[in-house]
Amino acid sequence: MLNSKKLNIKTFEERYNEALLQIPLYTNEWTNFNPSDPGITILENLTAFETLQADMIDQITPQVLQNLLRLVGFRAKKGKCARLLLAAENVKEPIYLPANQQFQIGEMNFETNRVTTLTDGRVTGVFGKREDEWFDYSLLCEKEVRVPGYIFGETPKKGYSVYFVTNQMPEPGEELILYVTVADRYNRNEFPEKGRNTFANLKWECFTENGFVEVNTRDCSNCFMTSGEIRIRMPQEACVVCTEMPSGGYVVRATLERADYDICPKLIQVEGFLFEVWQKQTRSMCTTFHKTGAIRLFSDLAEEGYVHVFAREEKGGSYRKYEYAPEHDLKGRYFDFEKEGYGMHIYSFDKKNHGYGPEKVKNAVRIVAYTEEAMRSYTIGTVLGYDNQVLKLPYQKIVSDSFSIIARRYDKDGLPMYDFVRPEHSEPGNLYYHLSEYEGTIQIEDAGDFIGAELFLGGCSTTDGEIGNIRTGSEFVTRHVPGQVRFTNPGPGTGGCFRERIPAVRKRFVDDLYTPYVAVTASDYEVLVKKTPQLCIHKVKAYMDDFNNRVRIAVKPGTDEAFPKLSAIYKSVIEQELEQRRLLTTRIEIVPPVYEPVNVKGTIYVKPTYENCREQIEQALRESIDYVNTDKNFGEELKFNEVFHAIENLDCVEFVYDLSLQPQHANQAKLKDADIYPIENCLLYPGEISLEIDIFVK
């Protein structure tokens, strides 16, 4: 049904006429076919009902299509905010950023998710240590100067180390976030989220009063093979200054435990002491607290003053709304409030004095802060109880993870009680609804015990989706931070997207049908090899070896070598990938590339008014013959006419008097009628070029 078409599109008249013609086949007693006959009236009604049924059967609603796709394992991907790491410069003294602190670039807004402390911490030096010899790569810390460095040398070995020196360290148990920018010279396939790194392992350590202590690290750079963040969890021991370094300071060390790199790590820049922000605009923020005493809320949004406070007075019960107590002796549901500087709000409950207060239960207190704009339109509507009721929200492009609604009902005494309901949260009697993030609507599937409830906006943030995946090196502005502090992002924004729509899910399903999972044809093998995780694959060609009755696959890695060889690691990883995809009776063999030089001789007449003619001609020849660095593939025929015309069409060439191409080894490539036919796993490249260049004189 995912690809269904309407098979029965008959009209009412066609169905009715067919039914009339069949009446004599069943009885000869029915002779009155006029509209006044009751039987004809019944027949008309049945025909109309059949027509409506056929129309409904042909209709595949989005909900039905979504359920069908779920049956085959395809669900809509959730929308996400773009995530970014920011570096702060020129911080003179510690700065405390509240939750939802905003950072703008143009009209786009990024926010912190939690309270963040900024200090003047920075990476002051980078040093490599190889066999007791120190190498200084501290220029990697400079933004203005870009000097790439092979931090493990050009031949990395087990035991080589890189030291990151800092002027301070986070507190024990906190995280230090670094970002390393790597010279991406080749297109490397993605690393799996979990699994062993094929090429290298690193041991990360911090220097403490007990010496170097191993620390938990999340290395998204994959041992410096790709640009990415490195999150280092500080040990419980306090870090101390290391004096064994060429430049003193606090130290984080990464040591190679295995070094089988296909491409030596080459770093361009190192940034440290970063913090996270997310591309979103918070319209209302719902914060939950488990304690019932004094609650400290450090929030930029709460500064606008539109705050609602709710407390739960019994386990599992609904919330009650509390108001600010202007006088301490008031009786009722009140909270006391005080403020400590910008963004710090303190809410406290005095049950003994006011008579009411939250109980010591899970999620005891919820505080919702609104912007002025959200406060003006935070009423959503009333639950009427009919199927699939749709209510419009005041915003579109909503972040689903932070969204909730507040449902207000009344108890038997007529007092309001409140429930916070998240999308698609199913519990007996609960309000069950779907959120359409992009359109900004909710669809109530099951009203449960909430018929007649009034709905209000709870937590709500909006996002710009993939537009938030901004480029590296942008500068941000923010409020309530000293003007000399500068914020930039050392890496691009990642992860931003809207919730996948049903047509996109269906397309992904159809594409998956045509994605090879079992290798049958030559193109299947080539596609699978090119997508082998972690590897850099430049060229691949699969062909049949009829003599040995096996499939051979020629592979050229993308590495720093002029003529890359196929390492044992590459062969092993590719064989493991294909082993689970091949047919049971098929034998495969991964073969390395062979490189065959093509020698060129010729006599060429050039125009007298042109300079550097030899360089231009040789360049054209090299580009025509080069199979190693161009898109030409293994075993591809080198046509003499194409090389000839590549030279002849140059502006500086009058005519080609003589030209010959000759492969250097007859067993790697055959010369036939001036064309060259390399063997299946052979790549041609320019060999010796011997040209006689003469100036043409009329």
Wavefront OBJ file of the C-alpha trace (Angstrom):
o trace
v 0.000 0.000 0.000
v 3.016 2.309 0.316
v 3.038 2.499 -3.485
v -0.681 1.896 -4.045
v -2.625 3.320 -6.972
v -6.378 3.671 -7.447
v -7.442 0.488 -9.181
v -11.201 1.048 -9.134
v -12.217 4.561 -10.163
v -15.737 3.846 -11.447
v -18.324 6.576 -11.045
v -21.708 6.193 -9.371
v -23.456 6.028 -12.770
v -21.155 3.248 -14.023
v -21.714 1.164 -10.905
v -25.485 1.772 -11.009
v -25.801 0.758 -14.669
v -23.765 -2.425 -14.044
v -26.112 -3.344 -11.181
v -29.213 -2.790 -13.324
v -27.847 -5.049 -16.074
v -27.288 -7.878 -13.572
v -30.867 -7.896 -12.187
v -32.250 -10.245 -14.913
v -29.457 -12.716 -14.204
v -30.828 -13.258 -10.705
v -34.628 -13.059 -11.229
v -37.189 -12.579 -13.985
v -39.866 -11.353 -11.608
v -38.321 -7.897 -11.205
v -39.604 -5.973 -14.181
v -40.071 -2.427 -12.897
v -36.802 -0.519 -13.262
v -38.297 2.947 -12.834
v -36.972 5.282 -10.051
v -40.353 5.009 -8.301
v -39.780 1.322 -7.561
v -38.653 0.784 -3.906
v -36.151 -1.830 -5.068
v -34.492 0.718 -7.370
v -34.317 3.182 -4.466
v -32.571 0.557 -2.329
v -30.223 -0.244 -5.234
v -29.326 3.438 -5.622
v -28.515 3.713 -1.917
v -26.358 0.574 -1.948
v -24.507 1.798 -5.036
v -23.845 5.155 -3.415
v -22.567 3.407 -0.285
v -20.262 1.184 -2.373
v -18.890 4.243 -4.193
v -18.119 6.022 -0.928
v -16.471 2.886 0.461
v -14.264 2.547 -2.626
v -13.186 6.168 -2.293
v -12.301 5.688 1.367
v -10.380 2.473 0.680
v -8.322 4.243 -1.968
v -7.402 7.030 0.435
v -4.131 6.557 2.357
v -4.156 9.152 5.111
v -0.850 10.423 6.548
v -1.595 8.572 9.807
v -2.163 5.275 7.952
v 0.972 5.804 5.859
v 2.955 6.533 9.022
v 1.732 3.307 10.649
v 2.559 1.302 7.512
v 6.076 2.727 7.467
v 6.501 1.846 11.147
v 5.597 -1.759 10.337
v 8.606 -1.954 7.983
v 10.906 -0.251 10.492
v 10.867 3.356 9.280
v 9.959 6.086 11.749
v 10.116 9.827 11.282
v 13.385 11.223 12.622
v 12.946 13.710 15.430
v 13.700 17.366 14.951
v 16.754 18.732 16.759
v 18.280 22.086 17.563
v 21.641 22.803 16.000
v 24.388 22.506 18.597
v 27.457 24.715 18.745
v 30.590 25.125 20.845
v 31.619 28.680 21.694
v 34.961 30.048 22.821
v 35.112 33.174 24.999
v 38.043 35.594 24.639
v 39.170 38.524 26.811
v 37.474 37.244 29.972
v 39.023 39.308 32.795
v 37.143 37.712 35.702
v 34.667 34.816 36.087
v 31.304 35.404 34.372
v 28.210 33.419 35.312
v 25.767 32.846 32.476
v 22.196 31.886 33.426
v 20.178 29.215 31.682
v 18.762 30.459 28.361
v 21.451 33.127 27.986
v 21.048 34.292 24.399
v 23.773 34.641 21.762
v 22.838 36.241 18.450
v 24.364 36.122 15.001
v 22.227 38.276 12.743
v 18.600 37.319 13.406
v 19.504 33.799 14.550
v 19.494 33.015 18.254
v 21.507 30.470 20.258
v 21.029 29.717 23.970
v 22.672 27.954 26.866
v 20.709 25.065 28.352
v 22.115 25.359 31.844
v 24.065 27.687 34.090
v 27.580 28.198 32.665
v 30.706 29.740 34.171
v 33.192 31.536 31.919
v 36.803 31.992 32.999
v 40.012 33.122 31.345
v 41.048 29.457 30.887
v 42.792 28.724 27.599
v 45.211 26.323 25.938
v 48.643 27.995 26.129
v 50.798 25.360 24.459
v 50.845 22.116 22.477
v 53.904 19.850 22.587
v 54.717 16.512 21.048
v 57.047 14.026 22.687
v 58.739 11.329 20.650
v 61.482 9.168 22.132
v 62.351 11.705 24.858
v 62.529 14.581 22.346
v 60.157 17.550 22.604
v 58.510 19.253 19.618
v 56.723 22.594 19.973
v 53.365 22.979 18.174
v 52.101 25.901 20.251
v 51.251 27.903 17.131
v 48.188 25.635 16.886
v 46.737 27.741 19.731
v 46.952 30.965 17.721
v 43.901 32.111 15.771
v 45.631 34.618 13.545
v 48.466 32.291 12.495
v 47.658 28.935 10.884
v 50.723 26.646 10.895
v 49.667 22.975 10.527
v 51.579 20.428 12.562
v 52.081 16.653 12.517
v 51.618 16.253 16.276
v 52.880 12.633 16.214
v 55.416 13.238 13.471
v 55.154 11.879 9.942
v 55.597 8.291 11.153
v 53.462 7.886 14.314
v 54.481 5.085 16.682
v 53.152 3.529 19.826
v 54.206 5.563 22.861
v 54.331 8.939 21.125
v 52.456 11.629 23.062
v 50.917 15.047 22.634
v 50.642 17.438 25.602
v 48.021 20.191 25.865
v 49.154 22.866 28.322
v 46.577 25.149 29.961
v 46.710 28.086 32.359
v 44.041 26.514 34.632
v 41.803 23.478 34.965
v 38.099 22.917 35.734
v 37.113 21.682 39.167
v 37.320 17.916 39.900
v 34.495 16.043 38.204
v 33.757 18.820 35.704
v 34.434 18.731 31.960
v 37.095 20.365 29.845
v 35.953 20.721 26.227
v 38.564 21.064 23.468
v 38.042 21.374 19.734
v 40.710 20.277 17.255
v 40.648 21.238 13.590
v 42.280 18.653 11.343
v 43.550 19.143 7.795
v 40.867 17.195 5.921
v 42.692 16.253 2.764
v 40.569 13.281 1.761
v 36.944 12.255 2.050
v 36.922 9.775 4.899
v 33.835 7.683 5.512
v 32.074 8.304 8.803
v 33.134 6.563 11.971
v 30.419 4.495 13.678
v 29.118 6.002 16.913
v 30.249 2.932 18.795
v 33.008 0.548 17.926
v 36.747 0.173 17.790
v 38.886 2.683 15.922
v 40.551 0.693 13.159
v 43.725 2.755 13.057
v 44.650 4.049 16.524
v 43.966 4.141 20.255
v 44.766 6.968 22.683
v 45.134 7.012 26.436
v 44.135 10.342 27.971
v 45.634 11.552 31.261
v 45.707 14.655 33.452
v 48.649 15.671 35.653
v 47.680 15.717 39.340
v 49.468 15.710 42.669
v 49.697 11.915 42.200
v 51.279 12.234 38.755
v 49.478 11.445 35.517
v 46.015 9.967 36.149
v 43.912 8.378 33.400
v 40.647 10.224 32.734
v 37.363 9.423 30.986
v 37.303 11.091 27.591
v 34.855 11.309 24.732
v 37.012 11.824 21.665
v 34.886 12.885 18.690
v 38.053 13.569 16.673
v 38.669 9.798 16.519
v 42.309 10.043 17.592
v 42.810 13.295 15.625
v 41.653 11.769 12.325
v 38.708 14.162 11.919
v 37.874 17.631 13.194
v 35.796 17.449 16.350
v 35.401 18.041 20.049
v 37.177 16.261 22.870
v 35.387 16.159 26.238
v 37.659 15.353 29.177
v 36.163 14.558 32.581
v 38.426 15.896 35.311
v 39.664 13.335 37.890
v 38.722 13.529 41.541
v 42.330 14.433 42.376
v 43.106 18.128 42.007
v 45.208 18.997 38.947
v 48.547 20.699 39.620
v 51.107 22.530 37.493
v 53.525 20.248 35.639
v 57.109 21.544 35.643
v 58.523 18.809 33.409
v 57.264 20.578 30.287
v 59.241 23.016 28.113
v 56.453 25.453 29.065
v 54.975 25.084 32.556
v 51.249 24.781 33.208
v 48.443 22.323 33.787
v 48.668 19.369 31.409
v 46.393 16.967 29.542
v 48.322 14.195 27.780
v 47.241 11.853 24.976
v 49.496 8.841 24.344
v 49.286 6.464 21.397
v 48.597 2.877 22.463
v 48.223 1.805 18.837
v 49.332 3.728 15.753
v 48.372 2.241 12.385
v 47.278 5.501 10.763
v 46.596 5.496 7.047
v 46.993 9.296 7.050
v 49.214 10.987 9.649
v 47.232 13.358 11.916
v 47.837 16.940 10.847
v 46.281 19.584 13.088
v 45.509 23.164 12.087
v 44.120 24.594 15.324
v 43.351 23.727 18.954
v 40.739 25.610 21.025
v 39.944 25.013 24.665
v 37.568 25.812 27.513
v 34.515 25.785 25.268
v 30.859 25.727 26.282
v 27.700 24.509 24.541
v 24.851 26.527 23.058
v 21.805 25.399 21.081
v 20.092 27.191 18.225
v 16.660 27.976 19.615
v 14.498 30.798 20.889
v 12.875 30.005 24.234
v 9.362 31.432 24.416
v 8.503 29.825 27.758
v 10.627 27.732 30.066
v 9.348 25.032 32.398
v 11.796 24.054 35.151
v 11.188 21.182 37.558
v 12.516 20.900 41.118
v 12.408 17.942 43.488
v 13.077 19.864 46.684
v 10.557 21.892 48.655
v 12.778 24.376 50.457
v 14.331 27.504 49.005
v 14.557 27.098 45.206
v 17.190 29.060 43.330
v 16.431 29.735 39.671
v 19.229 31.382 37.688
v 17.489 32.396 34.462
v 17.667 35.224 31.985
v 14.066 34.599 30.885
v 12.677 35.012 34.421
v 13.963 38.601 34.404
v 10.972 39.577 32.265
v 8.784 38.921 35.309
v 6.133 36.636 33.803
v 6.546 33.648 36.122
v 3.996 31.044 37.242
v 4.724 28.757 40.187
v 3.068 25.367 40.683
v 3.456 22.849 43.521
v 2.333 19.280 44.065
v 0.655 18.761 47.453
v 0.318 14.977 47.305
v 2.159 12.130 45.642
v 0.972 11.554 42.067
v -1.581 14.357 42.316
v -2.139 17.380 40.137
v -0.405 20.689 40.768
v -1.824 23.742 42.472
v -0.926 27.237 41.425
v 0.816 29.458 43.977
v 0.922 33.247 44.003
v 3.505 35.698 45.277
v 2.913 36.708 48.906
v 3.282 40.481 49.243
v 2.874 40.043 52.994
v 4.463 37.245 54.975
v 1.399 36.473 57.154
v -1.073 35.786 54.340
v -2.915 32.464 54.457
v -3.345 30.446 51.283
v -1.244 29.096 48.420
v 1.578 31.614 48.435
v 5.342 31.628 47.913
v 7.950 34.075 49.154
v 10.356 35.642 46.694
v 13.684 37.437 46.767
v 16.308 38.333 44.192
v 20.108 38.195 44.329
v 21.585 40.158 41.458
v 20.784 39.751 37.783
v 19.077 36.480 36.862
v 19.121 34.886 40.331
v 15.594 34.326 41.687
v 14.816 32.565 44.977
v 11.392 31.019 45.630
v 10.525 29.583 49.033
v 7.448 27.977 50.611
v 6.470 28.433 54.252
v 3.789 25.809 54.885
v 3.653 26.584 58.580
v 2.967 30.266 58.002
v 0.827 30.214 54.834
v -0.951 26.919 55.502
v -0.077 25.331 52.143
v 3.117 24.091 50.530
v 4.588 21.342 48.350
v 5.129 17.846 49.679
v 8.448 16.002 49.454
v 7.624 14.099 46.293
v 9.126 13.709 42.846
v 8.755 16.826 40.664
v 7.412 18.724 43.666
v 7.642 22.210 42.146
v 7.396 23.503 38.580
v 8.237 27.079 37.643
v 7.212 28.400 34.228
v 8.715 31.642 32.929
v 7.281 33.379 29.837
v 8.411 36.119 27.526
v 6.023 39.053 27.272
v 5.045 37.950 23.765
v 4.290 34.378 24.912
v 2.316 35.619 27.907
v -0.034 37.526 25.613
v -0.943 34.386 23.627
v -0.318 31.468 25.984
v -3.970 30.284 25.974
v -4.342 27.375 23.507
v -8.000 26.326 23.792
v -10.420 23.883 25.414
v -10.546 20.091 25.088
v -13.940 19.353 23.521
v -13.601 15.565 23.479
v -14.270 14.713 19.823
v -11.810 12.573 17.833
v -8.651 14.199 16.469
v -9.409 17.714 17.670
v -6.778 20.116 16.284
v -5.669 23.220 18.192
v -3.380 25.880 16.808
v -0.364 26.969 18.843
v 0.957 30.538 18.933
v 4.292 29.404 17.407
v 5.620 27.238 14.590
v 8.903 25.305 14.159
v 8.728 24.102 17.747
v 11.392 22.089 19.574
v 9.557 18.933 20.637
v 11.947 17.982 23.466
v 11.124 21.120 25.453
v 7.414 21.355 24.652
v 4.589 20.777 27.124
v 1.083 22.076 27.739
v -0.643 22.910 31.004
v -4.155 21.526 31.416
v -6.419 23.235 33.936
v -9.298 21.269 35.447
v -11.372 21.759 38.606
v -11.711 19.477 41.590
v -14.966 18.600 43.343
v -14.722 21.816 45.379
v -14.432 23.905 42.230
v -10.756 24.722 42.814
v -8.374 24.705 39.839
v -5.778 21.983 39.495
v -3.081 21.785 36.838
v -1.345 18.986 34.928
v 1.739 19.246 32.719
v 1.344 17.039 29.659
v 4.020 16.212 27.095
v 3.295 15.007 23.525
v 2.464 11.320 23.045
v 2.686 10.603 26.756
v 0.345 7.689 27.374
v -0.990 6.867 30.828
v -4.474 5.702 31.839
v -6.851 8.660 31.698
v -4.130 10.996 30.432
v -4.485 13.553 27.648
v -2.829 11.977 24.584
v -1.930 14.287 21.699
v 0.461 14.605 18.770
v 2.580 17.687 18.176
v 3.142 18.923 14.620
v 6.303 20.890 15.279
v 6.682 22.566 11.908
v 3.031 23.592 11.487
v 2.601 24.564 15.151
v -0.511 22.521 15.961
v -1.519 19.749 18.352
v -3.959 16.954 17.508
v -5.750 15.380 20.465
v -6.183 11.660 19.856
v -7.574 10.727 23.273
v -9.012 13.295 25.671
v -9.030 10.806 28.568
v -10.184 12.483 31.784
v -9.518 15.957 30.394
v -12.745 16.729 28.509
v -13.531 20.374 29.207
v -9.992 21.157 30.388
v -8.488 24.505 29.414
v -5.042 24.265 27.795
v -2.162 26.722 28.202
v 1.352 26.879 26.870
v 3.914 25.200 29.138
v 7.492 24.925 27.935
v 8.038 26.085 24.358
v 11.079 26.863 22.216
v 11.359 27.451 18.468
v 14.235 26.634 16.131
v 15.404 27.280 12.569
v 16.338 23.645 11.901
v 19.258 23.007 9.579
v 19.806 26.746 9.051
v 21.395 26.664 12.500
v 24.272 24.498 11.215
v 26.347 27.628 10.654
v 29.921 27.748 9.399
v 33.044 27.966 11.517
v 34.466 31.282 12.711
v 31.267 33.288 13.225
v 31.136 35.979 15.906
v 28.255 36.271 18.377
v 26.845 39.085 20.501
v 25.047 38.775 23.828
v 23.584 40.910 26.599
v 24.720 41.508 30.169
v 28.321 40.467 29.435
v 31.254 42.922 29.472
v 31.778 44.432 26.039
v 35.387 43.322 25.630
v 34.422 39.614 25.774
v 34.311 38.084 22.289
v 32.480 34.859 21.403
v 33.347 32.734 18.339
v 32.737 29.146 17.259
v 35.805 27.047 16.362
v 33.650 24.379 14.673
v 30.470 24.345 12.584
v 26.979 23.902 13.979
v 25.741 20.320 13.839
v 22.530 18.356 14.199
v 19.985 21.019 13.281
v 16.916 19.639 11.496
v 13.127 19.647 11.590
v 11.091 16.532 12.289
v 11.076 14.347 9.196
v 7.824 14.511 7.286
v 5.978 11.461 6.053
v 6.862 11.960 2.321
v 10.548 12.101 3.320
v 10.205 8.909 5.386
v 8.521 7.197 2.445
v 11.328 8.318 0.113
v 13.883 6.935 2.562
v 12.003 3.635 2.538
v 11.983 3.511 -1.266
v 15.694 4.414 -1.424
v 16.427 1.650 1.058
v 14.754 -0.866 -1.260
v 17.366 -0.074 -3.902
v 20.348 0.049 -1.529
v 22.507 -3.070 -1.953
v 22.749 -5.177 1.187
v 23.774 -8.320 -0.647
v 26.430 -7.905 -3.330
v 25.298 -9.373 -6.654
v 26.392 -7.058 -9.453
v 29.725 -5.289 -9.921
v 28.162 -1.958 -8.956
v 26.909 -3.533 -5.687
v 30.458 -4.405 -4.693
v 31.749 -0.985 -5.687
v 29.067 0.874 -3.705
v 29.660 -1.244 -0.597
v 33.441 -0.812 -0.723
v 33.195 2.945 -1.230
v 31.001 3.221 1.890
v 33.221 1.089 4.150
v 33.251 2.909 7.537
v 36.407 4.760 8.626
v 38.259 4.274 5.335
v 39.345 6.764 2.661
v 38.466 5.126 -0.656
v 39.481 7.008 -3.786
v 38.820 4.456 -6.543
v 37.287 0.997 -6.716
v 36.449 -1.435 -9.507
v 34.897 -4.888 -9.282
v 35.384 -7.401 -12.093
v 35.042 -11.127 -12.699
v 38.101 -13.350 -12.827
v 36.705 -16.192 -14.943
v 39.916 -18.229 -14.859
v 39.915 -18.477 -11.043
v 36.113 -18.198 -10.728
v 36.086 -15.315 -8.264
v 35.146 -11.660 -7.996
v 38.155 -9.374 -7.816
v 37.905 -5.861 -6.406
v 40.669 -3.345 -7.102
v 40.887 -0.603 -4.466
v 42.959 2.575 -4.346
v 43.045 4.290 -0.926
v 43.101 8.055 -0.594
v 46.307 8.781 1.311
v 49.303 11.119 1.292
v 51.376 8.793 -0.891
v 51.847 9.578 -4.563
v 51.092 5.945 -5.454
v 49.135 4.549 -2.476
v 49.447 0.896 -1.635
v 46.629 -1.195 -0.225
v 47.535 -1.903 3.397
v 46.691 -5.086 5.262
v 44.307 -3.077 7.466
v 42.354 -1.816 4.462
v 42.127 -5.315 3.000
v 40.986 -6.779 6.319
v 38.316 -4.139 6.950
v 36.934 -4.368 3.398
v 36.871 -8.177 3.515
v 34.989 -8.084 6.838
v 32.464 -5.660 5.354
v 31.915 -7.790 2.237
v 31.909 -11.127 4.029
v 28.463 -10.461 5.476
v 27.159 -9.148 2.145
v 28.415 -11.670 -0.408
v 26.455 -14.615 -1.802
v 27.368 -17.906 -0.133
v 28.863 -19.415 -3.288
v 30.789 -16.289 -4.289
v 34.520 -15.990 -3.624
v 36.029 -12.538 -3.456
v 39.563 -11.188 -3.552
v 40.723 -7.659 -2.764
v 43.578 -6.740 -5.083
v 45.955 -3.775 -4.773
v 46.335 -1.194 -7.522
v 49.213 -1.351 -9.980
v 50.568 1.825 -11.534
v 51.801 1.890 -15.100
v 53.760 4.826 -16.586
v 52.985 5.897 -20.140
v 55.904 7.381 -22.081
v 55.198 10.082 -24.633
v 57.232 11.153 -27.667
v 56.306 13.755 -30.213
v 57.010 16.729 -32.373
v 54.739 19.726 -32.027
v 54.701 23.026 -33.855
v 53.611 26.057 -31.865
v 52.609 29.597 -32.713
v 55.420 32.157 -32.520
v 53.578 34.704 -30.342
v 52.945 32.381 -27.359
v 55.166 31.827 -24.328
v 55.536 28.822 -22.014
v 54.282 26.525 -24.748
v 56.208 23.477 -23.491
v 54.755 23.835 -19.975
v 51.197 24.105 -21.324
v 51.608 21.090 -23.612
v 53.163 18.914 -20.911
v 50.433 19.931 -18.480
v 47.729 18.917 -20.982
v 49.489 15.593 -21.542
v 49.758 14.851 -17.837
v 46.089 15.626 -17.223
v 45.033 13.375 -20.129
v 47.146 10.414 -19.014
v 46.845 10.755 -15.234
v 44.531 8.058 -13.841
v 45.871 8.386 -10.289
v 44.637 11.868 -9.389
v 41.684 12.276 -11.771
v 38.275 10.593 -12.087
v 39.514 7.967 -14.581
v 39.111 4.497 -13.148
v 40.947 1.182 -13.137
v 41.352 -0.502 -16.523
v 39.861 2.394 -18.439
v 41.052 2.626 -22.050
v 43.406 5.500 -22.912
v 42.330 6.717 -26.338
v 45.005 8.217 -28.535
v 42.561 10.611 -30.187
v 41.619 12.194 -26.831
v 45.257 12.855 -25.951
v 45.956 14.131 -29.476
v 43.021 16.564 -29.406
v 43.841 17.743 -25.886
v 47.162 19.053 -27.263
v 45.838 20.167 -30.641
v 43.102 22.303 -29.032
v 45.580 24.378 -27.026
v 45.687 28.002 -28.175
v 49.470 27.933 -28.418
v 49.629 24.855 -30.717
v 49.671 25.269 -34.497
v 49.572 21.513 -35.235
v 50.837 18.171 -33.955
v 53.375 16.749 -36.374
v 54.085 13.499 -34.558
v 52.857 11.857 -31.336
v 53.225 8.383 -29.840
v 52.145 6.770 -26.568
v 53.877 3.703 -25.157
v 53.248 1.809 -21.865
v 56.462 0.993 -20.075
v 55.556 -2.629 -19.238
v 53.739 -4.852 -21.694
v 52.313 -7.078 -18.944
v 50.440 -4.152 -17.326
v 48.999 -2.478 -20.442
v 48.667 -3.384 -24.111
v 49.134 -1.060 -27.087
v 46.563 -1.639 -29.803
v 45.970 0.687 -32.774
v 47.677 3.544 -30.865
v 45.250 3.136 -27.911
v 46.380 1.723 -24.560
v 44.389 -0.960 -22.734
v 45.498 -1.370 -19.091
v 44.670 -4.524 -17.127
v 41.647 -4.453 -14.809
v 43.466 -3.240 -11.651
v 45.870 -0.883 -13.413
v 46.002 2.920 -13.221
v 48.022 4.816 -15.816
v 50.139 7.854 -15.087
v 52.525 10.068 -17.097
v 55.973 8.575 -17.520
v 58.837 10.070 -19.495
v 57.700 12.886 -21.767
v 60.061 13.651 -24.645
v 58.831 16.453 -26.883
v 60.418 18.418 -29.668
v 58.854 21.861 -29.764
v 59.322 23.861 -32.977
v 58.015 27.285 -33.878
v 55.850 27.228 -36.963
v 56.921 29.760 -39.599
v 54.628 30.363 -42.554
l 1 2 3 4 5 6 7 8 9 10 11 12 13 14 15 16 17 18 19 20 21 22 23 24 25 26 27 28 29 30 31 32 33 34 35 36 37 38 39 40 41 42 43 44 45 46 47 48 49 50 51 52 53 54 55 56 57 58 59 60 61 62 63 64 65 66 67 68 69 70 71 72 73 74 75 76 77 78 79 80 81 82 83 84 85 86 87 88 89 90 91 92 93 94 95 96 97 98 99 100 101 102 103 104 105 106 107 108 109 110 111 112 113 114 115 116 117 118 119 120 121 122 123 124 125 126 127 128 129 130 131 132 133 134 135 136 137 138 139 140 141 142 143 144 145 146 147 148 149 150 151 152 153 154 155 156 157 158 159 160 161 162 163 164 165 166 167 168 169 170 171 172 173 174 175 176 177 178 179 180 181 182 183 184 185 186 187 188 189 190 191 192 193 194 195 196 197 198 199 200 201 202 203 204 205 206 207 208 209 210 211 212 213 214 215 216 217 218 219 220 221 222 223 224 225 226 227 228 229 230 231 232 233 234 235 236 237 238 239 240 241 242 243 244 245 246 247 248 249 250 251 252 253 254 255 256 257 258 259 260 261 262 263 264 265 266 267 268 269 270 271 272 273 274 275 276 277 278 279 280 281 282 283 284 285 286 287 288 289 290 291 292 293 294 295 296 297 298 299 300 301 302 303 304 305 306 307 308 309 310 311 312 313 314 315 316 317 318 319 320 321 322 323 324 325 326 327 328 329 330 331 332 333 334 335 336 337 338 339 340 341 342 343 344 345 346 347 348 349 350 351 352 353 354 355 356 357 358 359 360 361 362 363 364 365 366 367 368 369 370 371 372 373 374 375 376 377 378 379 380 381 382 383 384 385 386 387 388 389 390 391 392 393 394 395 396 397 398 399 400 401 402 403 404 405 406 407 408 409 410 411 412 413 414 415 416 417 418 419 420 421 422 423 424 425 426 427 428 429 430 431 432 433 434 435 436 437 438 439 440 441 442 443 444 445 446 447 448 449 450 451 452 453 454 455 456 457 458 459 460 461 462 463 464 465 466 467 468 469 470 471 472 473 474 475 476 477 478 479 480 481 482 483 484 485 486 487 488 489 490 491 492 493 494 495 496 497 498 499 500 501 502 503 504 505 506 507 508 509 510 511 512 513 514 515 516 517 518 519 520 521 522 523 524 525 526 527 528 529 530 531 532 533 534 535 536 537 538 539 540 541 542 543 544 545 546 547 548 549 550 551 552 553 554 555 556 557 558 559 560 561 562 563 564 565 566 567 568 569 570 571 572 573 574 575 576 577 578 579 580 581 582 583 584 585 586 587 588 589 590 591 592 593 594 595 596 597 598 599 600 601 602 603 604 605 606 607 608 609 610 611 612 613 614 615 616 617 618 619 620 621 622 623 624 625 626 627 628 629 630 631 632 633 634 635 636 637 638 639 640 641 642 643 644 645 646 647 648 649 650 651 652 653 654 655 656 657 658 659 660 661 662 663 664 665 666 667 668 669 670 671 672 673 674 675 676 677 678 679 680 681 682 683 684 685 686 687 688 689 690 691 692 693 694 695 696 697 698
